[in-house]
Amino acid sequence: MWNLDLENLAELQPTIDRLYEKKARLDSSRPLPSSALHRIKTDLSLEWTYNSNSIEGNTLTLQETQMVLQEGITVKGKSLREHFEAFNHEKAIDYLYTLVKENYILRSIDILSLHGLVLRSIEDDYAGRLRNGGVRIVGANFTPPNANKVSDLLDELIIFVNDNPLGLNDIVLSTIFHHKLVWIHPFFDGNGRTVRLAMNLLLMRKGFPPAIILKADRKKYYEALNQANKGNYSKLCLLMLQALERSLNMYINALPGNSYGDYEPISFIVSEPDIPYGQEYVSLLARQGKIDAYKEGKDWLTTKSAVKSYITNRKRKR
C-alpha cells in the first residue's frame, strides 16, 4: 500500500515553494483582523459546502446553498436530502474547526465523527460506521478492498500520516492521504465529502486554509484520482496545489495594506503590449501550476507580474 513513486512530483516543487512562501507571508501577518477573518471563514465554508456537495451530485446552486445555510430558507423543487446535505456539511466543518490545532494527531474516531455528521438524518444506519460489505464505484478504475480489511487499512493510513516516515511536506502528505482514503472507501455512502473534510483537517492543523476542489473541476478531479490509482500523483497534487493557492490568495488579499498582486482574467493580461504570449499559452501555464494563478468558476486569474516573472526565469534558463 505504501510503495509510492513520487519522482514525478519534482516538477511541482516550484509551485509548492510558492505556496509555502505565501503561507509564511500569512503567518507573519497574524493575527488577522477579526472582521476579515470571520468574513473569509464564512465565505470559504459556504464555497466548501457547495462545491463538495455538488461534486457528489447535489443540485443546489451556490446562491441556494447560501439561502439554506444563512437564511434557513427551503428551496422549492429541491429534495429534503439535498437540504440535509447542506446543513450537515456545514456542521461537519464547524466540528472540524474544533479539532484544528498545531499538534493535532489524526484519529480514526474523528474521521468517523465527520462522517456521522455528513450523513446525519440521511443514512442514520450507516452514519459514522465503517462499511461491512463490498462496494463498487461507478467510473473508477479500481475495486475498493474487502470490507474485512477496511479497519486495519484505515489504521495503517492514520499511522502513516501521523508518523510521516517519508518526510513528505504537508501538501503532498495530505494529497496521498486523500487518495488512499478514497481507495479504502471506508463507508457505504458519504466517502467523498468525508475524505475532503479529513484531508483539510491535515492541512489546517499546519496553518493552511482549506483546499476547496471546485465543482468545475469535477471531471479533472476524478481523472486525477484514477491516475493516482496507477501510482501517478502529479495531477491530483497539482489540483490540490491550485485549490490551496486560491484559498491562500483570499486570505492574503484581505491583509491590511495588501499589495501582493492584482489578479485579473488572463484575457485582460495578454492584451497588454508587453506580454508576448497569447491567452491559450498563459492559460496552459496556469493549469500546469507554472505561474501564480487561481481559478474562479471556469476562469483563470493571474497577475501581470507572475507572467513577467515566468518570462524572466525562462530567459535565464536559456
C-alpha positions in Angstrom: 0.0 0.0 0.0 2.9 2.4 0.7 5.0 1.7 -2.4 4.8 5.3 -3.6 6.5 6.6 -6.7 6.8 10.3 -6.1 9.6 11.2 -8.5 7.1 12.8 -11.0 6.2 15.4 -8.3 9.6 17.1 -8.6 8.4 19.4 -11.4 5.7 20.7 -9.0 8.3 21.8 -6.4 8.4 25.5 -7.6 4.7 25.7 -7.1 4.9 24.0 -3.7 7.7 26.5 -2.7 5.5 29.4 -3.8 2.6 28.2 -1.6 4.9 27.9 1.4 6.1 31.5 0.7 2.5 32.7 0.7 1.8 30.8 3.9 4.9 32.4 5.5 3.6 35.8 4.5 0.3 35.0 6.0 1.8 33.7 9.2 3.9 36.8 9.7 0.8 38.9 9.5 -1.2 37.1 12.2 -3.3 37.8 14.0 -5.5 38.9 11.1 -8.3 41.4 11.7 -11.2 39.5 13.3 -13.8 41.0 10.9 -11.8 39.9 7.8 -11.2 36.5 9.4 -14.8 35.9 10.1 -15.9 37.0 6.6 -13.3 34.8 4.9 -14.2 31.8 7.1 -17.9 32.2 6.3 -17.2 32.6 2.6 -14.9 29.5 2.5 -17.3 27.4 4.5 -20.1 28.2 2.0 -18.0 27.5 -1.0 -16.6 24.3 0.6 -20.1 23.0 1.3 -21.5 24.0 -2.2 -18.6 22.5 -4.2 -18.1 19.3 -2.2 -21.8 18.5 -2.3 -22.0 19.4 -6.0 -19.2 17.1 -6.8 -21.4 14.3 -5.4 -24.5 15.3 -7.3 -26.3 17.8 -5.1 -28.1 20.3 -7.4 -28.3 23.3 -5.0 -26.6 26.3 -6.6 -24.2 28.4 -4.6 -26.9 31.0 -4.1 -29.4 28.4 -3.0 -26.9 26.8 -0.6 -26.3 30.3 0.9 -30.1 30.7 1.3 -30.4 27.4 3.0 -27.5 27.9 5.4 -27.6 31.6 6.2 -31.3 32.3 5.9 -32.9 29.0 6.7 -35.0 29.0 3.5 -36.3 25.9 1.9 -35.7 25.9 -1.8 -38.7 24.8 -3.9 -38.0 21.8 -6.2 -35.0 20.6 -4.2 -35.1 17.3 -2.3 -35.1 17.1 1.5 -31.8 15.1 1.2 -30.1 18.0 -0.6 -31.1 20.4 2.2 -29.8 18.0 4.8 -26.5 17.6 2.8 -26.0 21.4 3.0 -26.8 21.6 6.7 -24.8 18.5 7.6 -21.7 19.6 5.7 -21.7 23.0 7.5 -22.0 21.3 10.9 -19.1 19.0 9.9 -17.0 22.0 9.1 -17.9 23.6 12.4 -16.8 20.3 14.2 -13.6 20.2 12.1 -12.6 23.7 13.3 -12.9 22.5 17.0 -10.2 19.8 16.2 -7.7 22.1 14.4 -4.7 22.8 16.5 -1.0 22.8 15.7 -0.1 19.5 17.5 -3.3 17.7 16.4 -2.8 13.9 15.8 -5.2 12.4 13.4 -7.6 9.8 14.9 -10.0 7.3 13.4 -12.7 8.5 15.8 -12.5 12.0 14.3 -12.9 10.7 10.7 -15.9 8.6 11.9 -17.4 11.6 13.6 -17.1 13.7 10.5 -18.8 11.0 8.5 -21.5 10.8 11.2 -22.3 14.5 10.7 -22.2 14.3 6.9 -24.9 11.5 6.8 -27.0 12.6 9.9 -30.7 12.3 9.2 -29.8 10.9 5.7 -28.4 7.4 6.3 -28.6 7.1 10.1 -27.9 3.3 9.9 -24.6 4.0 8.2 -23.6 7.4 9.7 -20.2 7.2 11.5 -19.8 3.4 10.8 -17.3 1.6 8.6 -18.9 -0.4 5.8 -19.4 -4.2 6.4 -19.9 -5.1 2.8 -18.5 -4.7 -0.7 -18.9 -1.6 -2.8 -18.3 -0.6 -6.4 -17.6 3.0 -7.6 -19.1 4.0 -11.0 -16.4 5.3 -13.4 -13.5 4.3 -11.2 -10.6 2.1 -12.4 -10.4 0.0 -9.2 -12.4 -2.1 -6.8 -12.2 -1.0 -3.1 -10.7 -3.5 -0.7 -12.7 -6.2 1.1 -14.8 -4.9 4.0 -12.9 -7.1 6.4 -9.7 -5.2 5.6 -11.1 -1.7 6.0 -10.5 -1.2 9.7 -6.8 -2.3 9.5 -6.2 -0.3 6.3 -7.6 2.8 7.9 -5.4 2.3 11.0 -2.3 1.9 8.7 -3.1 5.1 6.9 -3.6 7.1 10.1 -0.2 5.8 11.4 1.4 6.7 8.1 0.1 10.2 8.2 0.9 10.8 11.8 4.4 9.3 11.6 5.2 10.6 8.1 8.1 8.1 7.6 8.9 9.5 4.1 9.3 13.1 5.5 6.8 14.5 3.0 5.7 18.1 3.1 2.2 18.8 4.4 0.7 19.3 1.0 1.9 16.1 -0.6 1.2 14.2 2.6 -2.4 15.4 2.6 -2.7 14.6 -1.1 -1.6 11.0 -0.6 -3.9 10.7 2.4 -6.8 12.0 0.2 -6.2 9.4 -2.4 -5.6 6.4 -0.1 -8.8 7.2 1.9 -10.8 7.3 -1.3 -9.1 3.9 -2.3 -10.0 2.3 1.1 -13.6 3.7 0.6 -14.4 3.1 4.3 -18.1 3.9 4.1 -21.1 2.8 2.1 -22.0 6.4 1.4 -20.6 9.9 2.0 -16.9 8.9 1.3 -16.1 11.9 -1.0 -17.3 14.6 1.4 -15.7 12.9 4.4 -12.4 12.5 2.6 -12.2 16.1 1.6 -13.1 17.2 5.1 -10.4 14.9 6.7 -7.8 16.0 4.1 -8.3 19.6 5.0 -8.0 18.7 8.7 -4.4 17.7 7.9 -3.7 21.0 6.1 -5.4 23.2 8.6 -3.6 21.7 11.6 -0.4 23.1 9.9 -1.8 26.6 9.5 -3.0 26.3 5.8 -6.5 27.3 4.8 -8.8 24.6 3.4 -8.2 23.5 -0.2 -11.6 23.5 -2.0 -11.9 21.3 -5.0 -14.3 23.2 -7.4 -17.3 21.7 -9.0 -16.0 23.0 -12.3 -13.0 20.6 -11.8 -15.1 17.5 -11.1 -14.1 15.6 -14.2 -10.4 16.6 -13.8 -10.6 15.5 -10.1 -11.9 12.1 -10.9 -9.4 11.6 -13.6 -6.6 12.6 -11.2 -7.8 10.1 -8.6 -7.8 7.4 -11.3 -4.2 8.4 -12.2 -3.3 8.1 -8.6 -4.7 4.6 -8.5 -1.9 3.8 -11.1 0.7 5.4 -8.8 0.9 8.8 -10.6 0.1 11.5 -8.1 1.1 14.5 -10.2 -2.4 15.5 -11.4 -4.0 15.1 -8.0 -1.2 17.1 -6.3 -1.4 19.8 -8.9 -5.2 20.1 -8.4 -4.6 20.3 -4.6 -2.0 23.0 -5.1 -4.3 25.1 -7.2 -7.2 24.7 -4.8 -5.0 25.6 -1.9 -3.4 28.6 -3.7 -6.9 30.0 -4.3 -7.7 29.9 -0.6 -4.3 31.4 0.4 -4.9 34.3 -2.0 -8.3 35.0 -0.4 -6.5 35.4 3.0 -3.6 37.4 1.6 -5.8 39.8 -0.3 -7.6 40.6 3.0 -4.4 41.7 4.7 -4.4 45.4 5.6 -2.4 47.4 3.0 -2.0 44.4 0.9 -0.3 45.0 -2.5 0.5 41.4 -3.2 -0.8 41.4 -6.7 -3.8 42.4 -8.8 -5.3 39.2 -10.1 -7.1 39.6 -13.4 -8.6 37.3 -16.0 -5.8 36.1 -18.3 -7.6 37.6 -21.3 -7.0 41.1 -19.8 -3.3 40.5 -19.1 -2.4 39.1 -22.6 -3.9 42.2 -24.2 -1.1 44.2 -22.7 1.5 45.1 -25.4 4.5 44.0 -23.3 3.1 40.4 -22.8 4.4 38.2 -25.7 2.1 35.3 -25.0 -1.4 34.5 -26.1 -4.3 33.6 -23.9 -4.1 29.8 -24.7 -0.4 29.6 -23.7 -0.8 31.6 -20.4 -3.9 29.5 -19.6 -1.8 26.4 -20.1 0.9 27.8 -17.7 -1.8 28.4 -15.1 -3.3 24.9 -15.5 0.2 23.4 -15.1 0.9 25.5 -12.0 3.9 27.2 -13.6 2.7 30.7 -12.8 0.9 32.2 -9.8 -2.8 31.8 -10.7 -6.0 30.5 -9.4 -9.5 29.6 -10.7 -12.8 31.3 -10.2 -15.5 29.1 -11.7 -14.2 28.2 -15.2 -11.9 31.3 -15.5 -8.2 31.5 -14.6 -6.9 34.7 -12.9 -3.3 35.7 -12.6 -1.1 38.8 -12.3 1.0 40.6 -14.9 4.0 40.3 -12.5 3.5 36.5 -12.4 3.7 36.3 -16.2 6.7 38.7 -16.3 8.5 36.6 -13.7 7.9 33.5 -15.8 9.4 35.3 -18.9 12.4 36.4 -16.9 13.1 32.9 -15.4 12.8 31.3 -18.8 15.4 33.7 -20.3 17.8 32.9 -17.5 17.5 29.1 -18.2 18.3 29.7 -21.8 
